[in-house]
Amino acid sequence: MKKLMCKIEGYLLQERCIQIVVSIVGLMLTLLATYSYAEGVLINTYMDSNYTARVYSNKVEHMLTRYSYKSEILKAVVAALDGNISEDIFMQTAENLISPGILSVQYAHNAIISFVYPKDSNELPVGESILQHPQRKEDALLAIESKSCLVSGPYTLYHGIPKLVVRNPIFSGETLQDFVGFSILVVDLDTFIEWCELEQLTEFGYEYALTYENQNGSITTVAQSANFVPNSNQISKPVSYNGRSWTLTITTPFHLSYLSGCVVIFLFGMLITLYLRRMLVKLVQNNAFMRYSSLHDPLTDLYNRKMIEEFIANEKKKQNTLSGIMLLLDLDNFKKVNDQLGHIEGDRVLVEIAHILNGTFRDSDIKVRLGGDEFMVYIPNLIPRTRLEQMLNDLLGRIHTELHLYYETCMLSASIGAAVSYGTVDSFEQMYQLADHAMYKAKQNGKNGYYILEHTIKSRE
């Protein structure tokens, strides 16, 4: 950061010198220099805005995909029972699907609301047909015709809170006549916006609008910031999601009108200092955002290999040796998921593994996706072996429970290698090799398990 500050200070000094030269040469040269400077600012701003729009459209896509995956669980249960699901089985399944943001789970046999969990949170009353509801019919028919999970809304349902409705059509065969019913989730809109982190855009100086196109060509606004106003500098990015066209639009924080402002700044020396300070804040913010992106995996939002290597290198500088635990997790039979179910399902598995790791370990533990189906957790302090074994057993249990459909289909499980250093390991590479060796032992022992390798002074000798 110090190098960056020095570089910018040097740039500011250069601009002040240019200002003096321009003021001597005359007004025409001042306008030319101002235009050249402002043009470069606008180009860089557009590039940053284009990247930002792409990042946040991916976040929206991941959340929509997550809700679709959740609805697939009830859909799979109904399909397995040939559409004849009992209320008890529905209630057990729905209870496991309820999570922050998902307010209710519903099953509509032949598009007629049959079961609701919790019972006091109806989207429509039990017994009412979705296909006969004036506000629901169009989206329901589109979901059936496209055979795709469809997210609609926002609707103001019970309690007057805006919500999204996820409808996943269920079929017993290949044709539209084989339609069985809908697996339905009701999602809190505010929680959806929070998990997509859209409000961060306003913190970076952007305004946003999230919309989708209806079958008749009209546009529905799902969410937008308070000061969003469409303009010529806005950037729109499509959200890749089945069923309908979603779009995230952001307005860039700079406009062509700033050219005249730059002229005023160059003519009045004190104002140029204030303007460049403002630009410096933007530059630092963008640099921080880029730094975040460079240290995180874009699919799972876990840290990446670069970050853990930097972290362990800093720990080594502080302590001269490393005392901690490195866990290396590899998914067994993950290739079968990609080969048999497709890479979209494979990505869903990786995202779920990330959620499981975040839910199992502490915030102070470093959760990493190294690449492919290989994950790492670094615990920067020693814990009793019994506690470590309990954590590993909990982790394997959660993977088996939350990904049981993939286990039944592709025998998906995990093998975990744990390397424990008592201040005897000197580098990331050495600790990684120990964890990799332990993981290999776990796979040799039949997969779906773990192996702990303790590195002590004796083992070092």
C-alpha positions as MATLAB code, in Angstrom:
seq = 'MKKLMCKIEGYLLQERCIQIVVSIVGLMLTLLATYSYAEGVLINTYMDSNYTARVYSNKVEHMLTRYSYKSEILKAVVAALDGNISEDIFMQTAENLISPGILSVQYAHNAIISFVYPKDSNELPVGESILQHPQRKEDALLAIESKSCLVSGPYTLYHGIPKLVVRNPIFSGETLQDFVGFSILVVDLDTFIEWCELEQLTEFGYEYALTYENQNGSITTVAQSANFVPNSNQISKPVSYNGRSWTLTITTPFHLSYLSGCVVIFLFGMLITLYLRRMLVKLVQNNAFMRYSSLHDPLTDLYNRKMIEEFIANEKKKQNTLSGIMLLLDLDNFKKVNDQLGHIEGDRVLVEIAHILNGTFRDSDIKVRLGGDEFMVYIPNLIPRTRLEQMLNDLLGRIHTELHLYYETCMLSASIGAAVSYGTVDSFEQMYQLADHAMYKAKQNGKNGYYILEHTIKSRE';
ca = [
       0.000    0.000    0.000;
       2.900    2.381    0.716;
       4.211    1.845   -2.792;
       0.758    2.587   -4.190;
       0.498    5.797   -2.155;
       3.920    6.947   -3.340;
       2.956    6.226   -6.923;
      -0.248    8.269   -6.625;
       1.524   11.136   -4.849;
       3.996   11.225   -7.702;
       1.124   11.288  -10.150;
      -0.480   14.194   -8.270;
       2.782   16.120   -8.363;
       3.042   15.519  -12.086;
      -0.512   16.816  -12.573;
       0.300   19.981  -10.632;
       3.279   20.593  -12.895;
       1.108   20.059  -15.949;
      -1.394   22.530  -14.503;
       1.289   25.207  -14.297;
       2.403   24.575  -17.872;
      -1.165   24.576  -19.140;
      -1.986   27.839  -17.337;
       1.001   29.481  -19.078;
       0.305   28.141  -22.552;
      -3.299   29.253  -22.461;
      -6.898   28.271  -22.217;
      -6.934   26.112  -25.370;
      -4.090   23.874  -24.229;
      -5.723   23.651  -20.791;
      -8.943   22.354  -22.360;
      -7.000   19.808  -24.437;
      -5.090   18.469  -21.430;
      -8.291   18.365  -19.361;
     -10.112   16.394  -22.049;
      -7.257   13.857  -22.351;
      -7.167   13.357  -18.588;
     -10.939   13.018  -18.221;
     -11.122   10.578  -21.130;
      -8.641    8.266  -19.399;
     -10.640    8.493  -16.154;
     -13.865    7.560  -17.933;
     -12.258    4.600  -19.709;
     -10.817    3.221  -16.469;
     -14.099    3.800  -14.677;
     -15.982    1.960  -17.395;
     -13.591   -1.002  -17.153;
     -13.955   -1.131  -13.348;
     -17.746   -0.827  -13.624;
     -17.890   -3.567  -16.241;
     -15.904   -5.887  -13.965;
     -18.028   -4.966  -10.930;
     -21.265   -5.659  -12.816;
     -19.947   -9.077  -13.858;
     -18.903   -9.988  -10.278;
     -22.275   -9.078   -8.738;
     -24.310  -10.669  -11.528;
     -22.418  -13.883  -10.678;
     -23.411  -13.463   -7.015;
     -27.077  -13.194   -8.036;
     -26.696  -16.237  -10.281;
     -25.190  -18.265   -7.414;
     -28.084  -17.384   -5.086;
     -30.728  -18.243   -7.700;
     -28.931  -21.521   -8.373;
     -28.835  -22.262   -4.640;
     -32.600  -21.799   -4.325;
     -33.100  -23.969   -7.407;
     -30.954  -26.680   -5.812;
     -32.996  -26.493   -2.611;
     -36.237  -26.944   -4.547;
     -34.679  -29.923   -6.369;
     -34.524  -31.834   -3.072;
     -38.312  -31.810   -2.574;
     -38.735  -32.447   -6.305;
     -36.547  -35.563   -6.068;
     -38.532  -36.880   -3.094;
     -41.856  -36.376   -4.901;
     -40.525  -37.967   -8.103;
     -39.220  -40.959   -6.150;
     -42.724  -41.483   -4.732;
     -44.393  -41.120   -8.160;
     -46.044  -37.918   -6.970;
     -47.866  -39.614   -4.084;
     -46.062  -37.902   -1.210;
     -47.719  -38.073    2.187;
     -48.062  -35.075    4.468;
     -45.682  -36.605    7.043;
     -42.912  -37.152    4.480;
     -43.497  -33.665    3.076;
     -43.237  -32.087    6.532;
     -40.001  -33.959    7.304;
     -38.464  -32.923    3.972;
     -39.667  -29.312    4.191;
     -38.367  -28.885    7.736;
     -34.846  -29.721    6.525;
     -35.122  -27.196    3.675;
     -36.053  -24.232    5.862;
     -33.009  -21.987    6.310;
     -32.311  -18.245    6.670;
     -34.092  -16.536    3.811;
     -36.428  -19.452    2.986;
     -39.699  -18.683    4.766;
     -41.868  -21.576    3.610;
     -41.862  -24.783    1.542;
     -44.922  -25.922   -0.410;
     -46.010  -28.769   -2.654;
     -48.707  -28.212   -5.293;
     -49.970  -31.491   -6.717;
     -51.314  -30.875  -10.236;
     -50.627  -27.165   -9.519;
     -53.083  -27.226   -6.587;
     -51.594  -26.241   -3.222;
     -51.538  -29.492   -1.229;
     -49.077  -29.108    1.642;
     -47.444  -26.075    3.273;
     -44.659  -25.826    5.861;
     -45.000  -23.966    8.185;
     -48.766  -24.243    7.964;
     -49.428  -20.578    8.748;
     -47.276  -19.207    5.868;
     -49.324  -19.845    2.747;
     -48.461  -18.253   -0.566;
     -51.943  -19.324   -1.631;
     -54.560  -21.124    0.497;
     -54.376  -24.922    0.541;
     -56.624  -26.288   -2.189;
     -56.287  -23.292   -4.523;
     -55.026  -23.838   -8.087;
     -51.982  -21.846   -9.166;
     -53.062  -22.153  -12.805;
     -56.298  -20.328  -12.026;
     -54.704  -17.496  -10.064;
     -54.549  -14.295  -12.194;
     -51.139  -13.223  -10.843;
     -49.509  -16.677  -10.769;
     -50.886  -18.411  -13.861;
     -48.503  -16.894  -16.443;
     -45.313  -17.764  -14.538;
     -46.589  -21.221  -13.606;
     -47.364  -22.069  -17.242;
     -43.931  -20.772  -18.309;
     -42.242  -23.028  -15.748;
     -44.182  -26.040  -17.040;
     -43.565  -25.265  -20.726;
     -39.836  -24.646  -20.231;
     -39.504  -27.509  -17.709;
     -37.327  -25.130  -15.705;
     -37.211  -23.878  -12.157;
     -38.627  -20.337  -12.217;
     -38.136  -17.531   -9.694;
     -40.942  -14.947   -9.702;
     -41.814  -11.826   -7.786;
     -41.538   -9.805   -5.800;
     -44.960  -10.501   -4.328;
     -46.367   -9.001   -1.156;
     -47.732  -12.101    0.521;
     -48.530  -12.787    4.170;
     -47.415  -10.187    6.754;
     -47.038   -7.623    3.925;
     -43.337   -8.451    3.345;
     -42.046   -8.600   -0.264;
     -40.975  -12.112   -1.261;
     -39.790  -14.179   -4.195;
     -41.447  -17.469   -5.141;
     -39.412  -20.373   -6.523;
     -41.472  -22.864   -8.542;
     -39.817  -26.067   -9.770;
     -42.067  -28.196  -12.017;
     -42.106  -31.955  -11.436;
     -42.660  -34.477  -14.235;
     -43.089  -38.243  -14.148;
     -41.951  -38.586  -17.773;
     -40.538  -36.652  -20.702;
     -43.671  -34.900  -22.017;
     -45.672  -31.953  -20.723;
     -48.599  -34.315  -20.129;
     -46.457  -36.025  -17.462;
     -46.614  -32.919  -15.247;
     -47.093  -33.928  -11.582;
     -46.913  -30.672   -9.644;
     -44.652  -27.946   -8.234;
     -41.942  -27.878   -5.578;
     -42.263  -24.329   -4.185;
     -40.048  -22.175   -1.972;
     -41.043  -18.740   -0.637;
     -37.939  -16.556   -0.200;
     -37.596  -13.315    1.766;
     -36.564  -10.605   -0.731;
     -34.526   -8.564    1.774;
     -32.471  -11.631    2.722;
     -31.936  -12.419   -0.963;
     -30.579   -8.889   -1.557;
     -28.375   -9.138    1.538;
     -26.864  -12.499    0.509;
     -26.214  -11.184   -3.030;
     -24.423   -8.244   -1.328;
     -26.067   -5.787   -3.737;
     -26.023   -2.969   -1.188;
     -22.213   -3.047   -1.393;
     -22.576   -1.491   -4.841;
     -23.886    1.732   -3.324;
     -20.906    1.768   -0.947;
     -18.619    1.725   -4.004;
     -20.529    4.623   -5.564;
     -22.784    2.641   -7.902;
     -26.571    2.461   -8.178;
     -28.214   -0.780   -9.289;
     -31.423   -2.404  -10.550;
     -32.125   -6.150  -10.750;
     -34.849   -7.032  -13.290;
     -36.191   -9.895  -15.352;
     -38.154  -10.069  -18.595;
     -41.637  -11.574  -18.617;
     -43.015  -13.791  -21.363;
     -44.974  -10.876  -22.835;
     -41.852   -8.714  -23.044;
     -42.594   -6.519  -20.019;
     -39.903   -5.948  -17.399;
     -40.296   -6.729  -13.695;
     -38.022   -4.924  -11.221;
     -37.004   -7.280   -8.419;
     -34.852   -4.800   -6.500;
     -33.118   -1.465   -7.011;
     -31.182    1.081   -4.972;
     -32.944    4.208   -3.775;
     -31.168    6.585   -6.162;
     -31.102    4.431   -9.280;
     -31.884    6.439  -12.426;
     -31.208    4.924  -15.895;
     -28.642    6.898  -17.925;
     -26.376    6.565  -20.947;
     -23.435    5.380  -18.835;
     -25.187    2.381  -17.299;
     -23.835   -1.157  -17.710;
     -26.087   -4.228  -17.872;
     -24.969   -7.806  -17.356;
     -27.159  -10.869  -17.940;
     -27.627  -13.307  -15.074;
     -27.229  -16.845  -16.389;
     -30.233  -18.634  -14.971;
     -32.710  -21.019  -16.563;
     -36.345  -20.149  -17.169;
     -36.177  -16.418  -17.983;
     -33.802  -13.551  -18.706;
     -32.490  -11.753  -15.599;
     -30.363   -8.597  -15.829;
     -28.269   -6.623  -13.329;
     -27.844   -2.969  -14.341;
     -25.483   -0.529  -12.612;
     -24.913    3.157  -13.276;
     -21.282    4.259  -13.252;
     -20.304    6.875  -10.678;
     -18.756    9.185  -13.289;
     -20.421   11.017  -16.189;
     -19.307   13.039  -19.201;
     -20.445   16.177  -17.414;
     -17.335   15.768  -15.239;
     -15.319   17.133  -18.198;
     -16.551   20.648  -17.470;
     -15.764   20.078  -13.816;
     -12.186   19.136  -14.757;
     -11.836   22.432  -16.650;
     -12.905   24.328  -13.548;
     -10.500   22.269  -11.456;
      -7.567   23.054  -13.730;
      -8.454   26.760  -13.798;
      -8.700   26.978  -10.044;
      -5.693   25.275   -8.431;
      -7.205   24.531   -5.039;
     -10.153   22.678   -6.593;
      -7.863   20.315   -8.484;
      -6.382   19.159   -5.177;
      -9.865   18.354   -3.825;
     -10.805   16.523   -7.024;
      -7.646   14.401   -7.046;
      -8.198   13.519   -3.408;
     -11.631   12.269   -4.375;
     -10.107   10.262   -7.200;
      -7.560    8.824   -4.764;
     -10.355    7.546   -2.522;
     -11.962    5.860   -5.530;
      -8.628    4.372   -6.574;
      -7.953    2.984   -3.090;
     -11.476    1.550   -2.924;
     -11.106   -0.112   -6.316;
      -7.694   -1.436   -5.349;
      -9.124   -2.931   -2.149;
     -11.918   -4.553   -4.159;
      -9.439   -5.990   -6.659;
      -7.254   -7.208   -3.799;
     -10.252   -9.021   -2.333;
     -10.992  -10.663   -5.678;
      -7.363  -11.755   -6.126;
      -7.419  -13.644   -2.800;
     -10.816  -15.366   -3.140;
     -12.200  -18.181   -5.249;
     -14.947  -16.701   -7.484;
     -17.216  -19.780   -7.334;
     -17.240  -20.544   -3.589;
     -16.041  -17.170   -2.183;
     -13.500  -19.077   -0.074;
      -9.878  -17.966    0.048;
      -7.594  -19.207   -2.729;
      -4.114  -20.737   -2.705;
      -2.383  -17.353   -3.047;
      -3.979  -16.123    0.157;
      -3.099  -19.170    2.301;
       0.491  -19.119    1.051;
       0.790  -15.439    2.015;
      -0.839  -16.069    5.398;
       1.446  -18.971    6.303;
       4.506  -17.056    5.086;
       3.589  -14.188    7.434;
       3.009  -16.607   10.309;
       6.453  -18.095    9.648;
       8.048  -14.631    9.826;
       6.363  -13.934   13.174;
       7.103  -17.282   14.850;
      10.080  -18.665   12.854;
       8.250  -22.016   12.879;
       4.647  -23.057   12.258;
       2.380  -24.363   15.007;
      -0.992  -25.288   13.631;
      -3.134  -27.793   11.785;
      -3.606  -28.098    8.035;
      -6.566  -30.097    6.731;
      -6.608  -31.189    3.100;
     -10.005  -32.339    1.803;
     -10.522  -34.126   -1.512;
     -13.939  -35.221   -2.799;
     -14.174  -38.932   -3.622;
     -15.843  -39.768   -6.955;
     -16.386  -36.080   -7.796;
     -15.632  -36.838  -11.447;
     -18.771  -38.988  -11.533;
     -20.867  -35.950  -10.581;
     -19.505  -33.947  -13.534;
     -19.712  -36.900  -15.933;
     -23.162  -38.154  -14.944;
     -24.971  -34.998  -13.749;
     -23.074  -32.232  -15.542;
     -20.689  -29.470  -14.512;
     -23.498  -27.261  -13.183;
     -24.274  -29.903  -10.575;
     -20.540  -30.209   -9.938;
     -20.354  -26.478   -9.206;
     -23.343  -26.801   -6.853;
     -21.496  -29.490   -4.920;
     -18.416  -27.255   -4.591;
     -20.546  -24.346   -3.360;
     -22.261  -26.608   -0.807;
     -18.861  -27.864    0.427;
     -17.857  -24.227    0.976;
     -21.035  -23.621    3.030;
     -20.334  -26.754    5.068;
     -16.748  -25.664    5.790;
     -17.929  -22.196    6.869;
     -20.529  -23.789    9.134;
     -18.127  -26.328   10.676;
     -15.045  -24.237   11.414;
     -14.464  -20.954   13.220;
     -14.127  -17.560   11.575;
     -10.466  -17.523   12.625;
      -9.793  -20.740   10.679;
      -8.715  -20.196    7.063;
     -11.022  -21.965    4.589;
      -9.530  -22.394    1.098;
     -10.449  -23.844   -2.262;
      -7.152  -24.874   -3.846;
      -8.735  -25.774   -7.189;
     -10.978  -28.442   -8.672;
     -12.461  -30.502   -5.837;
      -9.572  -29.939   -3.416;
     -10.177  -27.804   -0.317;
      -8.006  -26.805    2.626;
      -8.634  -25.568    6.150;
      -5.764  -24.101    8.169;
      -6.244  -23.891   11.947;
      -3.576  -21.431   13.140;
      -3.400  -22.851   16.648;
      -3.127  -26.290   18.225;
      -6.192  -28.017   19.657;
      -6.505  -31.353   21.511;
      -6.559  -34.412   19.267;
      -9.968  -35.438   20.628;
     -11.391  -32.068   19.614;
      -9.794  -32.369   16.172;
     -11.264  -35.851   15.683;
     -14.688  -34.559   16.729;
     -14.460  -31.720   14.192;
     -13.449  -34.115   11.405;
     -16.257  -36.527   12.256;
     -18.739  -33.629   12.302;
     -17.430  -32.474    8.918;
     -17.781  -35.911    7.329;
     -21.248  -36.262    8.847;
     -22.434  -32.936    7.447;
     -21.049  -33.747    3.998;
     -22.873  -37.083    3.987;
     -26.121  -35.528    5.289;
     -26.276  -32.393    3.136;
     -25.003  -34.084   -0.029;
     -26.733  -37.409    0.459;
     -28.435  -37.230   -2.952;
     -25.037  -37.062   -4.619;
     -23.789  -39.890   -2.409;
     -26.661  -42.103   -3.479;
     -26.193  -41.181   -7.149;
     -22.416  -41.009   -7.490;
     -21.080  -42.352   -4.153;
     -19.770  -38.860   -3.393;
     -17.819  -38.611   -0.126;
     -14.663  -36.943    1.190;
     -11.180  -38.016    2.243;
      -9.392  -35.725    4.685;
      -5.722  -35.554    5.574;
      -4.716  -33.652    8.726;
      -1.144  -32.481    9.323;
      -0.393  -31.279   12.867;
       2.769  -29.217   13.386;
       4.131  -28.562   16.863;
       6.450  -25.808   15.662;
       8.427  -28.310   13.598;
       7.328  -27.378   10.074;
       9.216  -24.644    8.240;
       7.094  -23.784    5.181;
       3.740  -24.027    3.452;
       5.160  -26.564    0.975;
       6.347  -28.885    3.747;
       3.036  -28.717    5.600;
       1.103  -29.222    2.385;
       3.160  -32.345    1.592;
       2.403  -33.758    5.056;
      -1.326  -33.075    4.680;
      -1.301  -34.558    1.178;
       0.424  -37.682    2.508;
      -2.190  -37.968    5.271;
      -4.995  -37.582    2.737;
      -3.433  -40.356    0.633;
      -3.473  -42.573    3.745;
      -7.175  -41.754    4.246;
      -7.938  -42.811    0.679;
      -5.906  -46.011    1.157;
      -8.058  -46.786    4.186;
     -11.190  -46.859    2.042;
     -12.088  -43.184    1.468;
     -14.895  -41.345    3.293;
     -12.641  -40.883    6.286;
      -9.666  -39.019    7.689;
      -6.084  -39.646    8.740;
      -4.122  -37.501   11.220;
      -0.357  -37.127   10.820;
       1.445  -35.458   13.734;
       4.815  -33.873   12.958;
       6.932  -33.613   16.113;
      10.598  -33.023   16.811;
      11.095  -36.780   16.835;
       9.446  -37.250   13.438;
      11.494  -34.358   12.110;
      14.717  -36.077   13.139;
];
